[in-house]
Amino acid sequence: MTEESQSNNRRPYLKWLLLLAILIFTISISHRKGNDINVYLHAADQLWDGSDPFVSNPYNNYLYGPSFALLLKPLTLLGYPIARVIWALICMLCLYRVWHIFRHDILARSALGEKQKSWIGFVLLLLSVNVYIHNLNLGQVTLPILWCLIEGLNRIRKGDLIIGGFILAMGIDMKILPLLALYYLFLKGRIQPIIITVISLLVIMLIPAVFIGWETNLDFHIHWLDVINPVGKRFAAEINDGCISINCLLSRLPLEDGVMSLLTNILRLIVLVIMSIFYIKRRKVELTTMDHWRDWSIMLLGVLMIFPHQMKYSMLFIVPAGAYLLVRFIVQGKKWNSYYIIGAFCLVIPAIMGRDIIGNATTDFLDTIGILGILTIVLFVLLLIPSAASVKEIQQKDPIKIH
């Protein structure tokens, strides 16, 4: 048996050992910690009792849809520690599914070998582990939202409009971030999946009425829309060093609230205009699956900039951009230039930005200057730059026409 064949035989065992280690670590953390999932679980109990889940939550403010709270009600019956573990396992499955889509759908027609794909996966694991742990500590909803966006858009790309639209609707009801995916589909001329998503969302929003009554459900949804309004007074000036969004970056400047709110909305509009021009120009272009992945990665970076209250845990949204950059790096012969040096810097900083890694002083300084928000903007610009040696060189055209 050759050395290469022995290495290939060991690879599946190493993969399962790695997954087992991640599983054990995930369970051990989530059983003890998870303030944000406690918020969701308490809101589920409140909603079931007919109380407004958007007030009097002892853990923190609940900013998610009433249907999401109802969905979590069965978990509360198991007790919060067990519920946190199950939620963490769901989040872990969401992350794995996103990787599975990238490897088996997006890279399916590429000329990358299995070793190269495994190398990309290992690098992405290293880049995401710090933010993944941060999500575990909080029990955040970031990974389910990321899965809803990637799974929903990929299903729609493949022509599975009903399931894809329903998944996007689930994501919007959890947290309104996937609304930007509807704007993306509109720019691509995909009206049918938008209609399916909207109808699915209306159905999802009506479900709690079966348990709490029509008027109570309507009141809760009105309150929810008021709470999450991204241009409302609540998020006009969001002063938080750990925040990534445009409104948080501007809060570091000595501006009056009115000026800050106006400037925030202008910058949000500029981001939307840039995205619009980029997507419309590609509307009639025959794209590869990697081109679609690039489009989705840009949209995810747009989410981080446009929507308020995007914190450190949301930096998992940059992982798809990292995957695109890694593939592009391999395609161009692993030749370092300023583009990849800047890209690597943008990906590495969030991966090491923890008090246990770089210390309190450095972390506080980077938070104070809003480094994560700045890096998000830089990544957004990098992905807009066309590749000198296109990814198309290693990939046939996507056989699924969605234009």
N, C-alpha and C positions, 0 to 999 in steps of 0.2 A: 504494500500500500504506500503510495507516494505521500510526501509531506503535505501537498496541497489537498489530497483527498481526505487525509486525517483532519486537516483544518476544517474542511467542509462538513465532516461528520460531527465535529465538536460544536459547530455554530448553532444548531438547534438547541442543544443543551444550554449553551451560554445565554441564548435568547430567553429560554424559560426560567433560568436562574435569575436573570435580570428582572424579568416580569414579577417573579416571586418576591424578590427583594423590594421592588417598588410597592407591591401589594402589602407586604408586612409593614413597611414604613408608613404607607397611606393609612392603614387601619390604626396603627399605634398613635399617629398624630391626631387623626380625626376623632378618635374616641375621647380624647382629653380636651381638645380645643375646637373652636368654631363659633365665634361670636355672631357672624353674619347669618349662618344657618339657624342659629337660635332665634334671630329676628324673623326668619321665614316661618319657622315652626310655631313661634308664638302668634304670628299673624294668622296662621292656619287655625289655631285654636280660637282666636278672636272671631274670625269670619264664621266658623262653624256655630259659634254661640250667638251670631247675629250682631256682634260688636264691630265697630269700624276698625279695620286692621291698620289704618293709617294714623291712628292716635294712640297714645298711652302704651307704646311698646317699650318695656324696660331695657331692652338690649340696644336698640337704635331705631332710626326711622325706617319704616317699611316703604319701599319705593317701587314695588312690583305689582303685577296685575292680580285682581281678586281670584281669577281662575287658577293662577299659579299657587296661591295660598291653599285653595281647595284641593289641588292636586297633591299637596304635601300632607294633607290631613291624616291619611293612613299611617304615615311615618310617626306622627306624634303619639300614636297608640302604643308604639314600641318603646317609648322613653327617649329622651333627647340623646343620650350617648349612643344607643344603637342607631337612631335616626341619622346622627352625624356620620357614622361609619357607612351606612348605606348611601347617603348623599355623596360622600367622598368616593365611593366605588363607582357611582354613576358618573361623577366628574372624570375619574380615571378612564372609564370606558369611552367617554366623549373624546378625550385626548387621543386615545388609541385609535378610535374610529377616524378622526381627522388625519392621523398619520397613514392609516390604511387607505383612505381615499387618495392621498397624495401619491403613495407608493404604487398602488395597484390600478388606479384610474388615470391619474394625471401623468405618471411616468410609464404607463403601460406600453406606449408606442415609442418610447425613447430608446436611444442606443446605449443608455447607461447599463453597465453590468451590475450584477447582484452585489458585488463588493462595493461599488460606488454608491449604490442605494443604501447599503448598510452603513457606510461611512457617513453619508448625509444624515441618516437617522441618529447615529451616535452623536454627531456634532449638535444636532437640534436638541437632543436630550440634555446635553451639557448646557446649552444656551437657555433652556427653559426650566431647569430643575430649581433654580433659586426662586423664580416667580411662581412655579408650581407649589413649592413649599409654602410660600406666602398665601396662596389661595387655599391650601389645606388648613393653615392656621386659622383662617377666617371662615372657611366653609362657604366660599363665594360662588356666585352663579356664572362666573366668566366662562368656564369651559363648556357648560351646556349651551350658552349663547354662541360661542365660537362654533360648536358642532352644528347648531341650528343653521347658522349662516353658510358654512361650507357644505353640509349635507343637503340643505335645501337648494342652494344654487347648483350643486353638482347634479342633483336629481333633475332639476329643470333643464340643465345642459343636455342631459341624456334623454330628455323627452318625457320624463315621469312627472308631469306638471301637477297632478293632484296631490301626490305625497310630498313633492317638493314645496308646493305652496302651503300645505298644511304645516309642514315643519317650520317654515318661515313665520307663519302665523303664531305658532307656539312660542317662538323666540320673541316676537313682538309683544306678546302678552306677558312674558316673563319680564322683559326689559325692552324699552322701545328702540334699542339700538338697531335691530334688523330693518327698521324703516328705511335706512339708507340703501338696503338691498333692493327695495322696491323702486327707488329712484334710479339705481343702476339698471334694473330691468327695463324701466321706462326709456332710458337713454339708448338701450339696445333694441328698442322697438318690440319688447316682449310684453304685450298688453294682456294676453290670456293668463299667464301665471300671476300677474298682478291682481286680476279679477278673482282668481281662485284663492289667492292669499287673503284678500279682503273679505271674501265670503266666509272663508275658514275662520278668520279672526272674529267676525261677528258671531259665528256659531259658538266659538270658544268662550267669548265674553258673555253669552247668554246662559251657559251651563250653570253657573252659581245660582241663578234665579230658581232653579229646580229645588234647591236646598234652603235658600234664605229668602225667597220671594222676589218678585219683579221690582218693586219699589226700592227695597233695600239694596239689591244688586245694582240698580241704576244709580242710587246715591253713592255707593262705593266707587263705581266707575267714574262718576263725575269728580269725586274727591281725588281719585288716582290721577286723572288727567290734569287736575290743578296742581297736584304735588310734583308731577314729572315734567311739567311744561319747561322745555329747555331754554325758552326766552323769557320766562317769568322772573319775578323779583327774587325768588329763592336762589337762583343761580346767576344773578346779574353780576355779583362780585363775590366769587368763591375764593376765600383766602385759606389755602391749604397747601403746605409745602410738598405734600406727597401726590398732588394732583397733576395730571398730564394735559388736560384740556386747554384750549385757547383762552377761555375766560380765566383759568387759574394762572396761566403764564402772565396775562395782563395785570393780574392782581398784584404783581410784584412792582408795578410801575406806580409812581405818585399821581394817579388820575382820580378825578371825581367819579362817583358811581355812574352818573348819566353818560359821561364821556366813555367810561370803560364799557358800559353796556352797548353803546353805539359802535365802538371800535370792535368789540367782540363779534357783533352781528355782521359787520362789514367783512372781517377776516373769515368768518364762517362762510359768507357768501362767495368770497374769493376762492376758497377751497372747493366749494361746489361748482363754481364756474370752471376752474381748472380741470376737475374731474369730468365735467360735462364735455369740454372740448376734447379731452383725451378719449373718452368713450365714443363720442359721436364720430370722431375721425376714424375709429376702428370698426365702426358699425358695419361697413360693407366689406371689410377685410376678412379673408378666410383665416381663421385662427387655429392654432394648435391648442392642445389641452394645457400646455404650459402658459400660453398666452391668456387663457381663461384664469388660470391660477394667479397670474400677475395682476389681472383686473381685480380679482377678489382681494388680493393682498393690499392693493391701493385703496380699495373701498374700506377695508378694516382699519387702515391707518387714518382714513378720513373720519371714521367713527370716533377714534381716540381724540382727534382734534376738534370735531364739531360738537359732539355731545358733552355736556358738563359732567362734572363729578366722575371723571375717569381716573382712577387711582392706580397705584403701582401694580395691583393684581391684574389690571387690564392689559399689562404689557405682554401677556400671552398672545395678544392680537398681533404682535409683530413677528411671531414665529413663522407664519406663512410667508412673510416677506423674506425672512432668513432662509427659508427653504428655496425660494426662487433665486436668491443671490448665490446660494451654494451651487445650484445647478448651473447657473450662468458662469460661475467661476470655473467649474469643471469643463464646460463647453469651450471656454476661451483658453484652455490649456494650463490652468492654474498659474497664470501670470499675474503677479501682484502689480497693481497700479493704484493711483490715487482713489479711483472709484471703489475698489475692493478694500483698501485700507480704511476709508471712511465708513464703508458698509460694515466691516468687521468691528470697528470702534462702536458703532451704533448698536450692534448686537451683543457685544461683550460687556459693555457697561451695565445694562440691566441684569446680566447674568451674574455679575460679581457685586452688585450694589446691595450689600447686606451688612448689618452691623457686626455680624460674626465673621465676615470676610475682610472688609476694608476698614472696619472700626467706626465708632460713633461720630467722630469729628469729620471724617471724609464723607460719610453718608449724609450728615446734616448739611454740610457745605453743598453737596450735589443737589440735595433736595431744595435748598434755599435758592439756588440759581435756576431751578426748574429743568435740570438736565434731561429728565425723561421726556418732557414735552418737546424740548429742543431736538432730541434725537429722533423723535417721531416725525417731526417736520422734515428733518434731513433725509430719513428713510423714504418718506413720501416723495421728495424731489428725486432721489436716486432711482426709484422705480419708474419714474416718468421718463428717464433718460433711455433712449433706445440703445440696444446692445450692438457693439461693433461687429461681433460674431454672433449672429442671432441664435437663439435657442432652436429655431426652426432647422438649423443645420443638423441637429441630432434627432429630429422628431418629424414624422410625417404629419400632414394636415389632419386635424380632427375630423373623423368621418361623420360625426354627428353635427348636422347643420342646425344652428340655433338663431341665425340672423334673420 
